[in-house]
């Protein structure tokens, strides 16, 4: 059995080699049709587009992506050609929760945003949006923020009859637009259907707004970046936190310069989230090998000299300060991919 795997997926290579002698590790962007032609299992991240051009004529019968999102998989083509696919829903949800929590803390500290007077609108309330809700209300991870109100918007879940989290009710995008001081996005990127999210936030959405704060840790294409720059020029948007970009890894230089927090698609990159993704991916692979999942995947420990603050807010920023990643990306935007692949140790809990 041959496995081709993205070499940036942490902790996975020794486990794969325990399953089979035929393992090929390559950078995700460099995986080609020749590499997978005689492979049986392909393991990727978002940087490998899995479609007919890559897989047609190959022996691959399983594509596993070590990510929550799967818009890089042509699932319709895979299914029509008998190729199973699997993603890792929720694997790094709490990591994104940490990212949003710390970003809000820095908006409060550096920009003077009074969180206790703000309404937060969470758009997309699946695994990630729910973890974001926990992070700002329970302080897991981080500190509870005391926001005035929280609005939850997830039209597909609402239409399907799913109950909103306890104590909340579903609201519309129009209500998010009208009432949310801070809008944080956690939807998949979809281009078709009743609830397509491509350019969900466009010129029409921003028209007439004043002083909103936007956080996008979903997918770049959920926000029309040209419209966003126009909204910033008009005062409709006062501050921006961007982890995802329309043309990754090529970021809009003006948007990069003007964003308060700008990071290279690493909101879910805590060591805890990465370990979760690797565990879930290995479970998918082990099912196909009819092997028990007996691998112990644990993230590295924090340095022995780490001393967590007794103050919850300070401790949250000790564990993760998004301004550090921001400084790195603004200083070297051409290093977007390298900064992702060589991301330093980040833990969610002390």
ChimeraX attribute file (.defattr): number of C-alpha atoms within 10 A of each C-alpha:
attribute: neighborCount
match mode: 1-to-1
recipient: residues
	/A:1	12
	/A:2	19
	/A:3	24
	/A:4	24
	/A:5	26
	/A:6	25
	/A:7	18
	/A:8	17
	/A:9	22
	/A:10	16
	/A:11	17
	/A:12	20
	/A:13	16
	/A:14	10
	/A:15	15
	/A:16	20
	/A:17	13
	/A:18	10
	/A:19	16
	/A:20	12
	/A:21	11
	/A:22	12
	/A:23	19
	/A:24	19
	/A:25	15
	/A:26	16
	/A:27	16
	/A:28	20
	/A:29	13
	/A:30	11
	/A:31	22
	/A:32	15
	/A:33	17
	/A:34	11
	/A:35	17
	/A:36	23
	/A:37	15
	/A:38	16
	/A:39	22
	/A:40	17
	/A:41	24
	/A:42	24
	/A:43	24
	/A:44	29
	/A:45	24
	/A:46	18
	/A:47	16
	/A:48	19
	/A:49	20
	/A:50	24
	/A:51	15
	/A:52	14
	/A:53	10
	/A:54	17
	/A:55	25
	/A:56	16
	/A:57	12
	/A:58	16
	/A:59	15
	/A:60	22
	/A:61	17
	/A:62	21
	/A:63	26
	/A:64	23
	/A:65	29
	/A:66	29
	/A:67	24
	/A:68	21
	/A:69	19
	/A:70	22
	/A:71	15
	/A:72	16
	/A:73	22
	/A:74	14
	/A:75	18
	/A:76	10
	/A:77	15
	/A:78	21
	/A:79	11
	/A:80	9
	/A:81	13
	/A:82	11
	/A:83	18
	/A:84	15
	/A:85	20
	/A:86	20
	/A:87	22
	/A:88	20
	/A:89	17
	/A:90	21
	/A:91	24
	/A:92	27
	/A:93	24
	/A:94	27
	/A:95	30
	/A:96	25
	/A:97	28
	/A:98	34
	/A:99	29
	/A:100	25
	/A:101	30
	/A:102	27
	/A:103	21
	/A:104	21
	/A:105	26
	/A:106	20
	/A:107	20
	/A:108	15
	/A:109	11
	/A:110	10
	/A:111	12
	/A:112	10
	/A:113	15
	/A:114	15
	/A:115	19
	/A:116	12
	/A:117	12
	/A:118	17
	/A:119	18
	/A:120	23
	/A:121	25
	/A:122	26
	/A:123	23
	/A:124	21
	/A:125	23
	/A:126	17
	/A:127	16
	/A:128	26
	/A:129	26
	/A:130	20
	/A:131	24
	/A:132	28
	/A:133	24
	/A:134	19
	/A:135	25
	/A:136	25
	/A:137	17
	/A:138	15
	/A:139	19
	/A:140	21
	/A:141	27
	/A:142	29
	/A:143	22
	/A:144	17
	/A:145	18
	/A:146	14
	/A:147	15
	/A:148	12
	/A:149	15
	/A:150	19
	/A:151	21
	/A:152	24
	/A:153	23
	/A:154	22
	/A:155	19
	/A:156	14
	/A:157	15
	/A:158	15
	/A:159	8
	/A:160	8
	/A:161	9
	/A:162	12
	/A:163	11
	/A:164	17
	/A:165	12
	/A:166	6
	/A:167	5
	/A:168	11
	/A:169	13
	/A:170	17
	/A:171	18
	/A:172	15
	/A:173	21
	/A:174	11
	/A:175	13
	/A:176	21
	/A:177	19
	/A:178	13
	/A:179	19
	/A:180	22
	/A:181	21
	/A:182	23
	/A:183	21
	/A:184	21
	/A:185	23
	/A:186	25
	/A:187	23
	/A:188	19
	/A:189	20
	/A:190	16
	/A:191	15
	/A:192	9
	/A:193	7
	/A:194	8
	/A:195	12
	/A:196	15
	/A:197	18
	/A:198	18
	/A:199	19
	/A:200	20
	/A:201	19
	/A:202	18
	/A:203	18
	/A:204	9
	/A:205	17
	/A:206	20
	/A:207	14
	/A:208	13
	/A:209	16
	/A:210	16
	/A:211	15
	/A:212	20
	/A:213	20
	/A:214	22
	/A:215	22
	/A:216	25
	/A:217	26
	/A:218	26
	/A:219	24
	/A:220	21
	/A:221	21
	/A:222	26
	/A:223	23
	/A:224	17
	/A:225	20
	/A:226	12
	/A:227	18
	/A:228	21
	/A:229	19
	/A:230	16
	/A:231	23
	/A:232	21
	/A:233	11
	/A:234	16
	/A:235	16
	/A:236	19
	/A:237	21
	/A:238	16
	/A:239	20
	/A:240	23
	/A:241	24
	/A:242	24
	/A:243	22
	/A:244	24
	/A:245	26
	/A:246	16
	/A:247	11
	/A:248	15
	/A:249	17
	/A:250	13
	/A:251	19
	/A:252	16
	/A:253	11
	/A:254	9
	/A:255	18
	/A:256	20
	/A:257	13
	/A:258	15
	/A:259	20
	/A:260	20
	/A:261	24
	/A:262	28
	/A:263	27
	/A:264	25
	/A:265	22
	/A:266	19
	/A:267	24
	/A:268	23
	/A:269	21
	/A:270	25
	/A:271	22
	/A:272	22
	/A:273	24
	/A:274	23
	/A:275	24
	/A:276	22
	/A:277	26
	/A:278	23
	/A:279	23
	/A:280	23
	/A:281	24
	/A:282	22
	/A:283	17
	/A:284	20
	/A:285	23
	/A:286	16
	/A:287	11
	/A:288	12
	/A:289	12
	/A:290	8
	/A:291	11
	/A:292	9
	/A:293	14
	/A:294	11
	/A:295	13
	/A:296	10
	/A:297	18
	/A:298	14
	/A:299	18
	/A:300	12
	/A:301	11
	/A:302	14
	/A:303	8
	/A:304	6
	/A:305	6
	/A:306	10
	/A:307	11
	/A:308	14
	/A:309	14
	/A:310	8
	/A:311	9
	/A:312	15
	/A:313	18
	/A:314	17
	/A:315	18
	/A:316	25
	/A:317	21
	/A:318	18
	/A:319	22
	/A:320	24
	/A:321	19
	/A:322	22
	/A:323	17
	/A:324	12
	/A:325	19
	/A:326	22
	/A:327	14
	/A:328	16
	/A:329	21
	/A:330	20
	/A:331	11
	/A:332	11
	/A:333	21
	/A:334	13
	/A:335	16
	/A:336	19
	/A:337	16
	/A:338	12
	/A:339	19
	/A:340	15
	/A:341	15
	/A:342	9
	/A:343	15
	/A:344	12
	/A:345	16
	/A:346	20
	/A:347	21
	/A:348	19
	/A:349	15
	/A:350	14
